[in-house]
Amino acid sequence: MAEAPVLTPRADDFPRRYQDLIAKAELADNAPVRGTMVIRPYGYGPWERMQAETDARIKETGTRNAYVPLLIPRSSLARETDHVEGFAPGPAVVTHGGGKELEEPAVVRPTSEMIANEYFAKWVQGYRDLPLLINQWADVVRWELRPRLFLRTTEFLWQEGHTAHATYEEARDFAARVHRRVYEDFMVNVLAMDVVPGRRTAGERFADAIDTLTLEGMTGDGKALQMATSHELGQNFAKAFTTSFLSKDGRRKLVRQTFWGSTTRMIGGLVTMHGDDHGLRVPPRPAPVQAVVLAIKGDEAVPAKAREAGDRLGAAGIRVRVHDRTDTPFGRRAVDGALKGVPVRVEIGPRDLENGTAMLVRRIPGGKEQVALDALAGRLPAVLEEDQALLPGQARERRASRTTGVSTLGEAVEVTTAGGWARIPWATLGADGENALAEHAATVRCLVPEDGSVPEAEDAPGNVAVVARAC
């Protein structure tokens, strides 16, 4: 009898395979409250790397980190009704505390525009106080009816940036700068992702935004995953909270604002975009473990040499883990490394010890080679960079092969139903066509010009709608 696969094959059931992989790679578990999750150390490790890389890029824009509370007075939330309705089926509300009913219920933040604006209105008095640029790393709660670990959860971790500016142009340019230099640069150069930058349609914008910029990635089954967004909020919140400043010419004006965020959904993006039938393939740059050294078997000399090799790799700046316990079968340890997507596996056994060599196994392109033990520390940095560079090209090829230019709504529906992306002129589809797509579980993911840049406006000539089913 053929041995059962460790994971459900992608071609058989992609969603089931996703759940298999999250569990068997020890990324996360479902928590007791429906829609919440416990992120395990191997799942939290990439998030720490993502935080560090994103935070550095955010700080380069002049933004500083701060923190606003988890609980928001319901009266604050009620000041922006349209915004609240954007988070249907409704936020979580705390009605009791300290053993008694609260005088005013508190809402668990679905996002922090409301509480941030309470203080923006206090902190901004004159033009010298602008721009005001803050970011926070926190969690939010948005009640999720169909949860999937990392991709859609009731509670998730994220960063959210909130800024206030003197003019429309300053706010517009800042939102675009974050979209391009923070998110797109990070997705491409760290997560090794292929993403499509574009502008959301009016029907798909963030609640209360006047413009939303997005980055869309194609999953392994041809669906679309929103990876990060940057929003121009105009003066909607400024009006609700009277956030104004005294301009240079002595006039009182309302500020212009932006809001932007990325979440633990990026971990789900890594799983769905880069994984294969053997497990994860984690790009070397965000990988919490870049190389694992395995002692195959033998007396104490083999584990000792494995530890020595690990020390050398660590000294060379490689994030390394040593598995020197030979009482666990080698095959099980090798399968575990493949499941978790460790970019490089270094195998050392008795014969390697005699020859002064190790077997270098590469997870991303596959294949193995013998390398002198003394040369490992010098060889691995180049190997890791080569493998980092392979993944975006593979993802681009998949998107290109599964994207079809169409000229009618019906053709767009056929393409997305078959597991691909459709490109259709926005002038042909329009808002009516966009509404009709919803009947077929498809959406306009973003608008792009023919050259692949970000359009200046929704109605810019030549805009193309990228249509797909959501992951």
LOVEX-963813 format. One record per residue (C-alpha): residue number from 1; residue in three letters; z, y, x. Coordinates in nm, 3 decimals. Each point is the difference from the previous one (the first is absolute). Layout:
% residues N
mido;mitor;Z;Y;X
NUM;ALA;Z;Y;X .
...
END
This chain:
% residues 471
mido;mitor;Z;Y;X
1;MET;0.000;0.000;0.000 .
2;ALA;-0.081;0.350;0.117 .
3;GLU;0.303;0.208;0.089 .
4;ALA;0.075;0.274;-0.255 .
5;PRO;-0.068;0.351;0.131 .
6;VAL;0.300;0.214;0.090 .
7;LEU;-0.138;0.284;-0.215 .
8;THR;-0.209;0.005;-0.315 .
9;PRO;-0.357;0.064;0.127 .
10;ARG;-0.119;0.355;-0.064 .
11;ALA;-0.315;-0.120;-0.176 .
12;ASP;0.203;-0.211;-0.246 .
13;ASP;0.257;0.253;-0.117 .
14;PHE;0.037;0.325;0.196 .
15;PRO;0.306;0.134;-0.191 .
16;ARG;0.182;-0.332;0.039 .
17;ARG;-0.089;-0.011;0.367 .
18;TYR;0.145;0.353;0.036 .
19;GLN;0.330;-0.110;-0.153 .
20;ASP;0.002;-0.315;0.217 .
21;LEU;-0.047;0.203;0.313 .
22;ILE;0.268;0.258;-0.081 .
23;ALA;0.249;-0.284;-0.045 .
24;LYS;-0.102;-0.233;0.285 .
25;ALA;-0.042;0.279;0.255 .
26;GLU;0.353;0.111;-0.098 .
27;LEU;-0.099;0.355;-0.090 .
28;ALA;0.196;0.044;-0.325 .
29;ASP;0.167;-0.169;-0.296 .
30;ASN;0.026;0.098;-0.364 .
31;ALA;0.335;0.168;-0.072 .
32;PRO;0.216;-0.066;-0.310 .
33;VAL;-0.121;0.310;-0.189 .
34;ARG;-0.358;-0.060;-0.112 .
35;GLY;-0.250;0.195;0.207 .
36;THR;0.229;0.057;0.298 .
37;MET;-0.013;-0.176;0.335 .
38;VAL;0.207;-0.092;0.302 .
39;ILE;-0.204;0.084;0.312 .
40;ARG;0.075;-0.254;0.271 .
41;PRO;0.017;0.095;0.370 .
42;TYR;-0.356;-0.112;0.074 .
43;GLY;-0.125;0.212;-0.290 .
44;TYR;0.215;0.299;0.091 .
45;GLY;-0.112;-0.007;0.364 .
46;PRO;-0.354;0.123;-0.074 .
47;TRP;0.146;0.266;-0.233 .
48;GLU;0.212;0.135;0.287 .
49;ARG;-0.313;0.023;0.216 .
50;MET;-0.189;0.169;-0.285 .
51;GLN;0.284;0.248;-0.048 .
52;ALA;0.004;0.093;0.366 .
53;GLU;-0.377;0.048;0.026 .
54;THR;-0.031;0.192;-0.328 .
55;ASP;0.306;0.213;0.068 .
56;ALA;-0.138;0.111;0.336 .
57;ARG;-0.325;0.109;-0.167 .
58;ILE;0.188;0.180;-0.277 .
59;LYS;0.206;0.194;0.251 .
60;GLU;-0.319;0.107;0.180 .
61;THR;-0.090;0.197;-0.316 .
62;GLY;0.321;0.203;0.034 .
63;THR;0.176;-0.188;-0.280 .
64;ARG;0.369;-0.083;0.043 .
65;ASN;0.201;-0.280;-0.157 .
66;ALA;0.263;0.069;-0.264 .
67;TYR;0.159;-0.187;-0.288 .
68;VAL;0.037;0.065;-0.373 .
69;PRO;0.218;-0.205;-0.236 .
70;LEU;-0.088;-0.327;-0.171 .
71;LEU;0.134;0.123;-0.336 .
72;ILE;-0.165;0.286;-0.187 .
73;PRO;0.157;0.177;-0.302 .
74;ARG;-0.208;-0.086;-0.304 .
75;SER;-0.030;0.371;-0.081 .
76;SER;-0.186;0.053;0.330 .
77;LEU;-0.244;-0.276;-0.083 .
78;ALA;-0.058;0.142;-0.347 .
79;ARG;-0.127;0.328;0.148 .
80;GLU;-0.326;-0.173;0.093 .
81;THR;-0.092;-0.215;-0.301 .
82;ASP;-0.355;-0.083;0.112 .
83;HIS;0.132;-0.119;0.334 .
84;VAL;0.255;-0.230;-0.161 .
85;GLU;-0.262;-0.149;-0.230 .
86;GLY;-0.200;-0.092;0.309 .
87;PHE;0.267;-0.257;0.087 .
88;ALA;-0.007;-0.190;-0.333 .
89;PRO;0.145;-0.245;-0.112 .
90;GLY;0.284;0.223;0.104 .
91;PRO;0.251;0.061;0.276 .
92;ALA;0.335;-0.177;0.032 .
93;VAL;0.289;0.203;-0.142 .
94;VAL;0.369;-0.015;0.096 .
95;THR;0.216;0.067;-0.307 .
96;HIS;0.344;-0.116;0.119 .
97;GLY;0.201;0.053;0.318 .
98;GLY;0.364;-0.021;0.098 .
99;GLY;0.074;-0.207;-0.310 .
100;LYS;-0.119;0.258;-0.253 .
101;GLU;-0.314;0.145;-0.151 .
102;LEU;-0.151;0.283;0.204 .
103;GLU;-0.021;0.346;-0.155 .
104;GLU;-0.360;0.017;0.116 .
105;PRO;-0.196;-0.318;0.079 .
106;ALA;-0.151;-0.022;0.347 .
107;VAL;-0.349;-0.131;0.071 .
108;VAL;-0.060;-0.226;0.300 .
109;ARG;-0.278;0.185;0.181 .
110;PRO;-0.355;-0.125;-0.060 .
111;THR;-0.096;0.275;0.247 .
112;SER;0.178;0.313;0.116 .
113;GLU;-0.210;0.302;-0.101 .
114;MET;0.254;0.101;-0.262 .
115;ILE;0.311;0.003;0.217 .
116;ALA;-0.191;0.138;0.300 .
117;ASN;-0.123;0.291;-0.208 .
118;GLU;0.353;0.085;-0.112 .
119;TYR;0.066;0.082;0.365 .
120;PHE;-0.342;0.134;0.094 .
121;ALA;0.064;0.271;-0.260 .
122;LYS;0.327;0.077;0.177 .
123;TRP;-0.125;-0.018;0.359 .
124;VAL;-0.325;0.194;-0.041 .
125;GLN;0.052;0.373;-0.046 .
126;GLY;-0.269;0.172;0.205 .
127;TYR;-0.325;-0.072;0.182 .
128;ARG;0.193;-0.060;0.325 .
129;ASP;0.153;-0.312;-0.158 .
130;LEU;-0.346;-0.156;-0.031 .
131;PRO;-0.138;-0.248;0.060 .
132;LEU;0.294;-0.222;-0.091 .
133;LEU;-0.074;-0.352;0.120 .
134;ILE;0.239;-0.292;-0.058 .
135;ASN;-0.030;-0.377;-0.010 .
136;GLN;0.247;-0.272;-0.088 .
137;TRP;0.021;-0.375;0.058 .
138;ALA;0.162;-0.155;-0.303 .
139;ASP;-0.045;-0.236;-0.293 .
140;VAL;-0.111;0.064;-0.357 .
141;VAL;0.010;-0.190;-0.328 .
142;ARG;-0.298;-0.026;-0.234 .
143;TRP;0.035;-0.268;-0.264 .
144;GLU;-0.275;-0.255;0.068 .
145;LEU;-0.121;-0.232;-0.275 .
146;ARG;-0.204;-0.234;0.223 .
147;PRO;0.177;-0.008;0.337 .
148;ARG;-0.141;-0.151;0.320 .
149;LEU;0.199;0.008;0.322 .
150;PHE;-0.091;0.304;0.214 .
151;LEU;-0.303;0.086;-0.216 .
152;ARG;0.179;0.098;-0.321 .
153;THR;0.378;0.000;-0.018 .
154;THR;0.249;0.186;-0.216 .
155;GLU;0.176;0.131;0.311 .
156;PHE;-0.191;0.067;0.321 .
157;LEU;0.048;0.180;0.330 .
158;TRP;-0.216;0.295;0.092 .
159;GLN;-0.032;0.340;0.154 .
160;GLU;-0.068;0.300;-0.219 .
161;GLY;-0.104;0.338;0.130 .
162;HIS;0.054;0.321;-0.198 .
163;THR;-0.138;0.334;0.113 .
164;ALA;-0.028;0.356;-0.129 .
165;HIS;-0.265;0.251;0.114 .
166;ALA;-0.096;0.361;-0.059 .
167;THR;-0.363;-0.060;-0.098 .
168;TYR;-0.222;-0.257;-0.166 .
169;GLU;-0.206;-0.033;0.319 .
170;GLU;0.305;-0.074;0.215 .
171;ALA;0.124;-0.270;-0.240 .
172;ARG;-0.348;-0.154;-0.034 .
173;ASP;-0.051;-0.014;0.375 .
174;PHE;0.344;-0.145;0.063 .
175;ALA;-0.051;-0.280;-0.255 .
176;ALA;-0.332;-0.080;0.166 .
177;ARG;0.157;0.007;0.346 .
178;VAL;0.267;-0.253;-0.100 .
179;HIS;-0.265;-0.218;-0.165 .
180;ARG;-0.215;-0.004;0.312 .
181;ARG;0.230;0.038;0.301 .
182;VAL;0.310;-0.180;-0.126 .
183;TYR;-0.119;-0.272;-0.235 .
184;GLU;-0.359;-0.078;0.093 .
185;ASP;0.071;0.014;0.373 .
186;PHE;0.300;-0.230;-0.045 .
187;MET;-0.180;-0.249;-0.225 .
188;VAL;-0.298;-0.032;0.232 .
189;ASN;0.158;0.022;0.344 .
190;VAL;0.331;-0.176;-0.060 .
191;LEU;-0.043;-0.229;-0.301 .
192;ALA;-0.360;-0.077;0.105 .
193;MET;-0.112;0.045;-0.360 .
194;ASP;-0.333;0.093;-0.145 .
195;VAL;0.073;0.272;-0.257 .
196;VAL;-0.222;0.222;-0.213 .
197;PRO;0.121;0.361;-0.019 .
198;GLY;-0.088;0.176;-0.322 .
199;ARG;0.103;0.223;-0.288 .
200;ARG;0.144;-0.130;-0.327 .
201;THR;-0.161;0.094;-0.330 .
202;ALA;0.192;0.216;-0.247 .
203;GLY;0.081;-0.311;-0.200 .
204;GLU;0.152;-0.178;0.299 .
205;ARG;0.193;0.281;0.166 .
206;PHE;0.371;-0.008;0.066 .
207;ALA;0.202;0.138;-0.290 .
208;ASP;-0.015;0.381;0.005 .
209;ALA;-0.226;0.023;0.305 .
210;ILE;-0.307;0.223;0.003 .
211;ASP;-0.161;-0.222;0.266 .
212;THR;0.083;-0.338;0.151 .
213;LEU;-0.137;-0.136;0.326 .
214;THR;0.022;-0.375;0.049 .
215;LEU;-0.067;-0.277;0.250 .
216;GLU;-0.133;-0.323;-0.154 .
217;GLY;-0.011;-0.337;0.172 .
218;MET;-0.180;-0.319;-0.104 .
219;THR;0.215;-0.310;-0.028 .
220;GLY;-0.117;-0.348;0.099 .
221;ASP;-0.103;-0.077;-0.359 .
222;GLY;-0.207;0.315;-0.042 .
223;LYS;0.249;0.212;-0.193 .
224;ALA;0.117;0.349;0.093 .
225;LEU;0.341;0.109;0.124 .
226;GLN;0.111;0.363;0.014 .
227;MET;0.162;0.038;0.341 .
228;ALA;0.121;0.363;0.005 .
229;THR;-0.057;0.323;-0.192 .
230;SER;0.024;0.373;0.060 .
231;HIS;0.019;0.238;-0.296 .
232;GLU;-0.053;0.368;-0.066 .
233;LEU;0.249;0.097;-0.271 .
234;GLY;-0.123;0.355;-0.051 .
235;GLN;0.267;0.210;-0.174 .
236;ASN;0.106;-0.249;-0.268 .
237;PHE;0.347;-0.059;0.143 .
238;ALA;0.032;0.357;0.123 .
239;LYS;-0.038;0.120;-0.359 .
240;ALA;0.250;-0.253;-0.136 .
241;PHE;0.264;0.083;0.262 .
242;THR;-0.096;0.365;0.069 .
243;THR;-0.057;-0.071;0.368 .
244;SER;-0.129;0.337;0.119 .
245;PHE;-0.004;0.227;0.303 .
246;LEU;-0.037;0.367;0.082 .
247;SER;-0.338;0.046;0.169 .
248;LYS;-0.079;0.236;0.289 .
249;ASP;-0.126;0.259;-0.245 .
250;GLY;0.325;-0.014;-0.199 .
251;ARG;-0.123;-0.204;-0.295 .
252;ARG;0.182;-0.299;-0.147 .
253;LYS;-0.225;-0.309;0.008 .
254;LEU;0.033;-0.369;-0.084 .
255;VAL;-0.032;-0.244;0.288 .
256;ARG;-0.272;-0.266;0.031 .
257;GLN;0.121;-0.351;0.069 .
258;THR;-0.099;-0.342;0.134 .
259;PHE;0.150;-0.345;-0.027 .
260;TRP;-0.100;-0.310;0.198 .
261;GLY;0.131;-0.351;0.057 .
262;SER;-0.043;-0.349;0.141 .
263;THR;0.206;-0.308;-0.084 .
264;THR;0.093;-0.358;0.084 .
265;ARG;-0.325;-0.084;-0.179 .
266;MET;-0.152;0.031;0.348 .
267;ILE;0.162;-0.333;0.087 .
268;GLY;-0.174;-0.156;-0.299 .
269;GLY;-0.320;0.160;0.126 .
270;LEU;0.039;-0.173;0.336 .
271;VAL;0.044;-0.335;-0.174 .
272;THR;-0.294;0.038;-0.237 .
273;MET;-0.244;0.161;0.243 .
274;HIS;0.060;-0.184;0.328 .
275;GLY;0.136;-0.342;-0.102 .
276;ASP;-0.196;-0.325;0.010 .
277;ASP;0.057;-0.355;-0.123 .
278;HIS;0.244;-0.065;0.287 .
279;GLY;0.226;0.296;-0.075 .
280;LEU;0.046;0.359;0.108 .
281;ARG;-0.194;0.172;0.275 .
282;VAL;0.214;0.294;0.101 .
283;PRO;-0.169;0.270;0.211 .
284;PRO;0.172;0.025;0.340 .
285;ARG;0.101;0.366;-0.031 .
286;PRO;0.222;-0.035;-0.311 .
287;ALA;0.102;-0.360;0.078 .
288;PRO;0.378;-0.036;0.043 .
289;VAL;-0.075;-0.300;0.225 .
290;GLN;-0.320;0.028;0.204 .
291;ALA;0.041;-0.324;0.193 .
292;VAL;0.204;-0.314;-0.045 .
293;VAL;0.070;-0.229;0.296 .
294;LEU;0.043;-0.366;-0.096 .
295;ALA;0.158;-0.264;0.220 .
296;ILE;-0.186;-0.313;-0.105 .
297;LYS;0.229;-0.275;0.126 .
298;GLY;0.161;-0.132;0.315 .
299;ASP;0.322;0.044;0.189 .
300;GLU;0.182;0.330;0.052 .
301;ALA;-0.264;0.121;0.250 .
302;VAL;-0.254;0.062;-0.278 .
303;PRO;0.226;0.213;-0.225 .
304;ALA;0.118;0.185;0.310 .
305;LYS;-0.358;0.083;0.094 .
306;ALA;-0.069;0.111;-0.359 .
307;ARG;0.295;0.239;0.015 .
308;GLU;-0.118;0.131;0.337 .
309;ALA;-0.349;0.061;-0.140 .
310;GLY;0.152;0.179;-0.299 .
311;ASP;0.202;0.226;0.229 .
312;ARG;-0.313;0.094;0.193 .
313;LEU;-0.195;0.078;-0.315 .
314;GLY;0.287;0.209;-0.135 .
315;ALA;0.018;0.194;0.326 .
316;ALA;-0.372;0.070;-0.037 .
317;GLY;0.069;0.168;-0.336 .
318;ILE;-0.108;-0.287;-0.226 .
319;ARG;0.216;-0.079;-0.303 .
320;VAL;0.072;-0.367;0.064 .
321;ARG;0.205;-0.283;-0.145 .
322;VAL;0.080;-0.325;0.183 .
323;HIS;0.032;-0.331;-0.185 .
324;ASP;0.166;-0.213;0.265 .
325;ARG;0.158;-0.260;-0.228 .
326;THR;-0.198;-0.322;0.034 .
327;ASP;0.206;-0.183;-0.265 .
328;THR;-0.227;0.157;-0.263 .
329;PRO;-0.344;-0.168;0.001 .
330;PHE;-0.263;0.202;0.183 .
331;GLY;-0.245;-0.030;-0.291 .
332;ARG;0.243;0.158;-0.241 .
333;ARG;0.062;0.291;0.235 .
334;ALA;-0.373;0.050;0.055 .
335;VAL;-0.070;-0.002;-0.375 .
336;ASP;0.282;0.250;-0.053 .
337;GLY;-0.156;0.234;0.257 .
338;ALA;-0.338;-0.022;-0.173 .
339;LEU;0.155;0.060;-0.344 .
340;LYS;0.177;0.312;0.127 .
341;GLY;-0.313;0.129;0.169 .
342;VAL;0.147;0.045;0.347 .
343;PRO;-0.302;0.130;0.196 .
344;VAL;0.053;-0.216;0.311 .
345;ARG;0.167;-0.334;0.062 .
346;VAL;0.084;-0.109;0.356 .
347;GLU;0.057;-0.375;0.033 .
348;ILE;0.179;-0.148;0.303 .
349;GLY;0.049;-0.373;0.055 .
350;PRO;0.078;-0.233;0.292 .
351;ARG;-0.363;-0.013;0.114 .
352;ASP;-0.023;0.379;-0.012 .
353;LEU;0.311;0.017;0.212 .
354;GLU;-0.164;-0.220;0.264 .
355;ASN;-0.320;0.207;-0.001 .
356;GLY;0.165;0.341;-0.020 .
357;THR;-0.194;0.077;-0.318 .
358;ALA;0.054;0.060;-0.373 .
359;MET;-0.224;-0.044;-0.303 .
360;LEU;-0.081;0.334;-0.165 .
361;VAL;-0.081;-0.039;-0.373 .
362;ARG;-0.143;0.302;-0.184 .
363;ARG;0.068;0.026;-0.374 .
364;ILE;-0.251;0.268;-0.103 .
365;PRO;-0.329;-0.124;0.149 .
366;GLY;0.124;-0.357;0.047 .
367;GLY;-0.050;-0.199;0.317 .
368;LYS;0.212;-0.074;0.303 .
369;GLU;-0.020;0.033;0.378 .
370;GLN;0.202;-0.106;0.301 .
371;VAL;0.160;0.287;0.190 .
372;ALA;0.201;-0.005;0.320 .
373;LEU;0.365;0.069;-0.076 .
374;ASP;0.007;0.278;0.257 .
375;ALA;-0.298;0.166;-0.171 .
376;LEU;0.136;-0.005;-0.359 .
377;ALA;0.169;0.338;0.006 .
378;GLY;-0.314;0.163;0.135 .
379;ARG;-0.235;-0.181;-0.240 .
380;LEU;0.174;0.045;-0.333 .
381;PRO;-0.026;0.380;-0.049 .
382;ALA;-0.380;-0.021;0.019 .
383;VAL;-0.004;-0.301;-0.235 .
384;LEU;0.212;0.185;-0.256 .
385;GLU;-0.226;0.305;0.009 .
386;GLU;-0.311;-0.217;-0.041 .
387;ASP;0.151;-0.172;-0.301 .
388;GLN;0.113;0.331;-0.152 .
389;ALA;-0.360;0.121;0.018 .
390;LEU;-0.142;-0.311;-0.170 .
391;LEU;0.173;0.036;-0.336 .
392;PRO;-0.148;0.329;-0.133 .
393;GLY;-0.353;-0.125;0.066 .
394;GLN;0.066;-0.323;-0.186 .
395;ALA;0.141;0.191;-0.297 .
396;ARG;-0.297;0.240;0.001 .
397;GLU;-0.244;-0.291;0.001 .
398;ARG;0.176;-0.155;-0.299 .
399;ARG;-0.013;0.328;-0.194 .
400;ALA;-0.365;0.055;0.084 .
401;SER;-0.093;-0.351;-0.110 .
402;ARG;0.187;0.035;-0.331 .
403;THR;-0.106;0.354;-0.094 .
404;THR;-0.307;0.052;-0.216 .
405;GLY;-0.181;0.315;-0.100 .
406;VAL;-0.065;0.006;-0.376 .
407;SER;-0.155;0.237;-0.250 .
408;THR;0.163;-0.097;-0.332 .
409;LEU;0.346;-0.057;-0.141 .
410;GLY;-0.089;-0.359;-0.087 .
411;GLU;-0.102;-0.076;0.357 .
412;ALA;0.325;0.151;0.129 .
413;VAL;0.199;-0.225;-0.233 .
414;GLU;-0.194;-0.308;0.117 .
415;VAL;0.068;0.078;0.367 .
416;THR;0.373;0.060;-0.047 .
417;THR;0.042;-0.305;-0.224 .
418;ALA;-0.158;-0.212;0.275 .
419;GLY;0.253;0.128;0.255 .
420;GLY;-0.174;0.292;0.168 .
421;TRP;-0.024;0.376;0.013 .
422;ALA;-0.271;0.200;-0.172 .
423;ARG;-0.136;0.340;0.102 .
424;ILE;-0.155;0.203;-0.280 .
425;PRO;-0.098;0.369;-0.017 .
426;TRP;0.285;0.192;-0.162 .
427;ALA;-0.254;0.205;-0.194 .
428;THR;-0.120;-0.327;-0.157 .
429;LEU;0.343;-0.145;-0.075 .
430;GLY;0.199;0.309;-0.095 .
431;ALA;0.333;0.014;-0.182 .
432;ASP;-0.133;-0.199;-0.298 .
433;GLY;-0.114;-0.282;0.225 .
434;GLU;0.331;0.013;0.184 .
435;ASN;0.185;-0.049;-0.329 .
436;ALA;-0.226;-0.293;-0.088 .
437;LEU;0.081;-0.170;0.332 .
438;ALA;0.362;-0.037;-0.109 .
439;GLU;-0.110;-0.249;-0.266 .
440;HIS;-0.116;-0.224;0.285 .
441;ALA;0.309;0.043;0.221 .
442;ALA;-0.192;0.219;0.246 .
443;THR;0.063;0.356;0.119 .
444;VAL;-0.163;0.272;0.205 .
445;ARG;0.195;-0.034;0.323 .
446;CYS;-0.133;0.321;0.149 .
447;LEU;-0.297;0.233;0.029 .
448;VAL;-0.188;0.028;0.329 .
449;PRO;-0.317;0.177;0.117 .
450;GLU;-0.284;-0.212;0.132 .
451;ASP;0.109;0.073;0.356 .
452;GLY;0.341;-0.162;-0.062 .
453;SER;0.207;0.318;0.044 .
454;VAL;0.236;0.149;-0.259 .
455;PRO;-0.174;0.218;-0.263 .
456;GLU;0.107;0.360;-0.045 .
457;ALA;0.038;-0.046;-0.375 .
458;GLU;-0.036;-0.255;-0.276 .
459;ASP;-0.323;0.159;-0.124 .
460;ALA;-0.159;0.045;0.344 .
461;PRO;-0.371;-0.092;-0.002 .
462;GLY;-0.077;-0.350;0.123 .
463;ASN;0.347;-0.146;-0.057 .
464;VAL;0.010;-0.378;-0.019 .
465;ALA;0.269;-0.188;-0.196 .
466;VAL;0.152;-0.303;0.172 .
467;VAL;0.088;-0.245;-0.278 .
468;ALA;0.221;-0.309;0.035 .
469;ARG;0.278;-0.200;-0.155 .
470;ALA;0.350;0.081;0.122 .
471;CYS;0.189;-0.255;0.205 .
END
